[in-house]
């Protein structure tokens, strides 16, 4: 079962704080427990580590995802086609044509029941997008991309601090 295939994801998430690691894997388990026959698609990209679930191996069929920003360290629980979801409580963030998400700060603040309903709606929508039923596969974890270069928080922050300090000195003089 794919839920147990964690080697790549552990490696990609390892640079983040322990709290982020724990929350990310808790969210991952939440999805796998509800959709054990789905496929996990993993992307270790420049700006974020993102992974989502799909009935196929195609990103366009992804129904939900988790992403961790390298600089912000924000955790998004998102819906690839979130603009199509009902979202009666208006919890989803995003103004683009399709992606919507919630920011996840902790386990206690995560609206499990509400997200479960949205996931069901997203899954049904995702299945409707699959034109060829032969594309449907079950229970795979697939690392789709690994970016050789990763954005680093520390370097970005140091440059920004140096610029702020430089500007403060200029103002004082």
FENLIN-V747067 format. One record per helix or strand of 2 or more residues. SS is the DSSP state (helix for helix, strand for strand). FROM is the first residue (numbers start at 1). LEN is the number of residues. Records with the same first field share a line. If there is no record, write none. Layout:
SS=FROM-LEN ; FROM-LEN
//
This chain:
helix=2-3 ; 7-7 ; 18-17 ; 59-3 ; 82-3 ; 112-18 ; 133-3 ; 153-20
strand=39-6 ; 48-7 ; 62-8 ; 75-5 ; 100-4 ; 141-6
//
